[in-house]
Amino acid sequence: MDQLRAMEIFVEVARLRSFSEAGRRLGLTRAMVSKHILQLEDRLQARLLHRSTREVSLTDAGQAYLAPCMATVEQAREAAHVVSQAGAELAGPLRIQAPSSFGSEWLAGAVARFNLLHPQLAPMLHLDDALLDPIEHGFDLTIRVGGIPDVHALAMRPLAPCRGVLCASPDYLARHGVPRSPEDLHDHRCLHFSHLTDGTAWHFSKGAERRTVRVRAAFTANNGLVLQQAAQQGLGIVYNTTFLAWRALREGTLVPVLADWELPLNYLSALYPASRQPSPKVRALIDFLVAEFQPVPPWDLKDHGST
């Protein structure tokens, strides 16, 4: 058994939740995909996938195996690509799209540092909170929070966790009180990011406990920085991200709300067309961003910005 090939197939099946779709993506029959998965499970002595007539899902063992498996497959691809592209010069335009808040707060500086290492490149950074199709708009690389809208057209590489945080100004909490449970948000002004997938339904977890609250959006915007500034003025409780809120939290202009409850964990991901290998400059930028933002992103370091 070619274990690396089986691991690559497992990653595709896990990503697409389908043997048939994974086969089409990899140029294999459904039977051949199933054979590789069975051989991999036999080698590991563990069942990785639940099969049904309607869907494929990960077992607990499959969930635990997926991340290291993805890392191994990616490293192997990277090694092969490095060999094939040895000596290639990084030059020319590099079209990048990213969310406005993350782009201005973190990505712009990282791209500038990358450009200093490769001065023949001409990065073009487009900041937009709309979920633009990178293929249709001609971007070489798109940075996005969350999943891939079209799994067939785009490949993804995780860059960093994107942690949510509810926060408000001390003045707002002094005037309106501190919520003690998610349900208390019904009595508060909530500042809502309009691109949240589930609309005004905010999801919370604490251990095995799960709660969902549909909030009253007193103020809505499609830009995280706008919402944060409104919260700092005392307008309400904002659904924020740590990559944007870290400085305000450190300085005390915002304070965490319902800190004992967790919001859904998302990821900042790099997206590029799945139909072709990323160019050397795109792969080099992705590698650079991974090194910048992993294993713990700088905005989540407890001593970030301390003197």
Secondary structure, DSSP 8 states (H G I E B T S, - for coil): --HHHHHHHHHHHHHHT-HHHHHHHHT--HHHHHHHHHHHHHHHTS--EEE-SS-EEE-HHHHHHHHHHHHHHHHHHHHHHHHHTTT----EEEEEEE-HHHIIIIIHHHHHHHHHH-TTEEEEEEE-SS---TTTTT-SEEEEES--S-TTTEEEEEEEEE-EEEEE-HHHHHHH----SGGGGGGS-EEEETT-TTTTEEEEEETTEEEEEE--EEEEES-HHHHHHHHHTT--EEEEEHHHHHHHHHHTSSEESSTTSB---EEEEEEEETTS---HHHHHHHHHHHHHH-SS-GGG-TTTT--
